[in-house]
Amino acid sequence: DMILDEWYPSVKAALKFMFTVDKDGDGLPDVHGANHYLDGWPMEGAAPHVSTYWLATLRIAERMAQMQGDAAFAKECRSWYDKASQSIEQKLWNPEVGSYLLYHDTATGKKSDTVICDQLMGEMHARLLGFSGILPPERIKMVLSTLERLNYAATPYGIRLATRPDGSED
């Protein structure tokens, strides 16, 4: 509780900043070029590795706000979470492949259907912290099946970071 008391104002300020990097109002942080941890792939718009972390972060921040008695910020986090959840499914789900797109900028139409192996990272973090999950369970099953079929099967040395939907290397 003492750590939360000390750090909550900083957490809240950091989230308020992150709200400003959502330029298109979809509830998701936008990536541009290489301003994300997979800097080998220039991306534009929404990306699942960033967006699922964001969903997990919003759930965590909502819980922190509730613990701090900050009902207004908890409500704001829940609102952003609800909007972001819908946007991930609308903007990034790729039913033809059974995974989330690598990125998608709906304003320009730029997107990539490359299958990235860490698209469920935010899901993992949410579950590790005791949340029920952030993505639809049926999507998770499809993504895991796709990752096994494409990324895991692509190499005898673990899992390939990114694979094209036809199984070729990106």
Backbone hydrogen bonds, N-H to C=O, Kabsch-Sander energy under -0.5 kcal/mol:
donor,donor_aa,acceptor,acceptor_aa,energy
5,D,1,D,-2.8
6,E,2,M,-2.1
7,W,3,I,-2.7
8,Y,4,L,-2.5
11,V,7,W,-2.5
12,K,8,Y,-2.8
13,A,9,P,-2.1
14,A,10,S,-2.5
15,L,11,V,-2.3
16,K,12,K,-2.4
17,F,13,A,-2.0
18,M,14,A,-2.2
19,F,15,L,-1.9
20,T,16,K,-0.6
20,T,17,F,-1.6
21,V,18,M,-1.3
22,D,19,F,-1.0
23,K,21,V,-1.1
25,G,22,D,-0.7
30,D,21,V,-2.4
31,V,45,G,-3.0
33,G,43,M,-1.9
35,N,32,H,-1.2
36,H,34,A,-0.9
39,D,37,Y,-0.6
41,W,38,L,-1.9
43,M,33,G,-2.6
45,G,31,V,-1.7
46,A,104,H,-2.3
51,S,47,A,-3.1
52,T,48,P,-2.7
53,Y,49,H,-0.8
54,W,50,V,-2.2
55,L,51,S,-2.3
56,A,52,T,-2.3
57,T,53,Y,-2.7
58,L,54,W,-2.6
59,R,55,L,-2.0
60,I,56,A,-2.4
61,A,57,T,-3.0
62,E,58,L,-2.3
63,R,59,R,-2.1
64,M,60,I,-2.5
65,A,61,A,-2.8
66,Q,62,E,-2.3
67,M,63,R,-2.4
68,Q,64,M,-1.8
69,G,66,Q,-1.2
70,D,65,A,-3.0
71,A,69,G,-1.2
74,A,70,D,-2.2
75,K,71,A,-2.3
76,E,72,A,-2.0
77,C,73,F,-2.7
78,R,74,A,-2.2
79,S,75,K,-2.3
80,W,76,E,-2.4
81,Y,77,C,-2.6
82,D,78,R,-2.6
83,K,79,S,-2.2
84,A,80,W,-3.0
85,S,81,Y,-2.8
86,Q,82,D,-1.7
87,S,83,K,-2.2
88,I,84,A,-2.5
89,E,85,S,-1.6
90,Q,86,Q,-2.4
91,K,87,S,-3.3
92,L,87,S,-0.5
92,L,88,I,-2.1
93,W,88,I,-0.8
93,W,89,E,-0.6
94,N,99,S,-2.6
97,V,94,N,-0.9
98,G,94,N,-2.6
99,S,94,N,-1.3
101,L,92,L,-3.4
102,L,112,S,-2.0
103,Y,112,S,-0.9
104,H,46,A,-2.0
105,D,110,K,-3.4
106,T,104,H,-0.7
108,T,105,D,-0.5
109,G,105,D,-2.5
110,K,105,D,-0.5
112,S,103,Y,-1.9
115,V,163,T,-3.2
116,I,114,T,-0.7
117,C,161,L,-2.9
119,Q,116,I,-1.1
121,M,118,D,-1.6
124,M,120,L,-2.1
125,H,121,M,-2.3
126,A,122,G,-2.5
127,R,123,E,-2.3
128,L,124,M,-2.6
129,L,125,H,-1.4
130,G,127,R,-1.8
131,F,126,A,-2.6
139,R,136,P,-1.0
140,I,136,P,-1.9
141,K,137,P,-2.2
142,M,138,E,-1.8
143,V,139,R,-3.1
144,L,140,I,-2.7
145,S,141,K,-2.1
146,T,142,M,-2.6
147,L,143,V,-3.1
148,E,144,L,-2.1
149,R,145,S,-2.4
150,L,146,T,-2.9
152,Y,147,L,-3.0
153,A,148,E,-1.1
154,A,150,L,-0.6
155,T,152,Y,-1.1
158,G,155,T,-0.5
159,I,157,Y,-0.5
160,R,151,N,-2.2
163,T,115,V,-1.9
164,R,168,S,-3.3
167,G,164,R,-2.6
170,D,162,A,-1.0
